[in-house]
Amino acid sequence: MAITSSISRDAKSRSSILSKNVFRAETSSSNRSGRDVQRIQLHDVRRQATAQSLVPCIVDGLKSERRQSPPLLLWNDRGLSLFDAVLDSPDYYPATREWSLLHNAVRKISYSISSGDRLIELGAGNMKKTALILHTLQAQHKHVQYFACDVDRSALRRCIRELQKLFPAKSSNIKIQGLLGTYEDCAAWLKCNKSNSHTSLMWLGNSMANFTPREASEYIRSFLSSGSSMIIALDGCQDQEQIARSYEGQCNREFVLNGLPHANQLLGTNAFDINDWEFVGRWNSKLWMHESFYVARKDLALTVCGETYHFRMGETIRSIRSGKWPKMKVMEICREAGGKVMDSWMNCEETYGVYLVGKH
Ligand SMILES: C[S@@+](CC[C@H](N)C(=O)[O-])C[C@H]1O[C@@H](n2cnc3c(N)ncnc32)[C@H](O)[C@@H]1O
């Protein structure tokens, strides 16, 4: 892969670059086969390298009274492939529910995005749903700058390349770029990259519900403060059996357990032996969230960054959470954030919703 241009890549100047609020952009094209491959404009908006930001989170999580591990450990390139298998598994109802809702409502949802807007997708993933939305915007003759924000460079590049095949830069009204970084990085980038045009943030796949209701409110507050509006897709299913089937099957097990080798890779040691851990899922009724855990198969002593952490057989480390919030709960979360649900599109059973959120 040839990097054809880049704004300063000098690591030493990184802190001064960040302090001037300039984010690195790189433009590259793949020419291995000599074919005309489109360039990818990728902005590295990370304020810290991934290992630098995640290792302290792993340590803090092991030190905390209720042990937890950063959910971001799940989202490396391999994690995204494993998540694709989750999306394809017949028991994973949120994927089919969101697809059919988007299919039915995509034209109406797209009316909330105007020509000239900047559309930023948080946690863009495989961008299959994105393609549906961008096709609709194109059919509505809108010119849109689309930015896919996600955390793994190689997965982001691969998925952008696939999307670019559908929307070639030369002939399409839709211009595609990438933002490499977390949601927080993206919020910081937005603050220093104000645009004259309106910004719409799209958060699909129930991803906002990976945070507690309080954290979700804080994210909304932060994004709305940049003057953006938000399109948020959320699962409101309350059927416990269906949730357990969907989140506790073999595909989910593999997806969650992949966090352990990723932790080892970032720590540079084999602190977590995957054979020592099992996966379990549970419903947390206080938070209206499903929670996934690593469970110690035997008594363990883990050495991480020079400290030893003891686990008795059966003790857990919490991994990812997935909230199941019906409309009333979503409205409450938005209100807490100083926002308001301006419009919403629900499936017939009212178990899945897409919400348009703006400042109150
Ligand atoms: C549940 S998947 C949803 C993917 C896609 N939007 C969809 O609807 O199929 C969550 C996506 O968010 C990304 N992600 C998770 N945590 C993130 C964070 N803190 N900042 C940025 N992206 C994140 C993951 O890499 C993944 O692509």
The ligand as an ORCA input file, in Angstrom:
! r2SCAN-3c Opt
* xyz 0 1
  C     -21.986     -2.856     17.294
  S     -20.803     -2.469     16.086
  C     -21.815     -1.588     14.941
  C     -21.221     -1.517     13.574
  C     -22.121     -0.851     12.527
  N     -22.385      0.529     12.866
  C     -23.421     -1.606     12.411
  O     -24.458     -1.022     12.725
  O     -23.403     -2.767     11.979
  C     -19.891     -1.199     16.907
  C     -18.865     -0.498     16.034
  O     -18.349      0.610     16.789
  C     -16.932      0.564     16.830
  N     -16.577      1.073     18.165
  C     -16.732      0.462     19.357
  N     -16.336      1.261     20.360
  C     -15.906      2.404     19.781
  C     -15.394      3.618     20.290
  N     -15.236      3.819     21.608
  N     -15.078      4.589     19.417
  C     -15.239      4.405     18.064
  N     -15.740      3.279     17.530
  C     -16.069      2.295     18.372
  C     -16.553     -0.875     16.610
  O     -15.272     -1.012     16.070
  C     -17.658     -1.351     15.677
  O     -17.325     -1.149     14.348
*
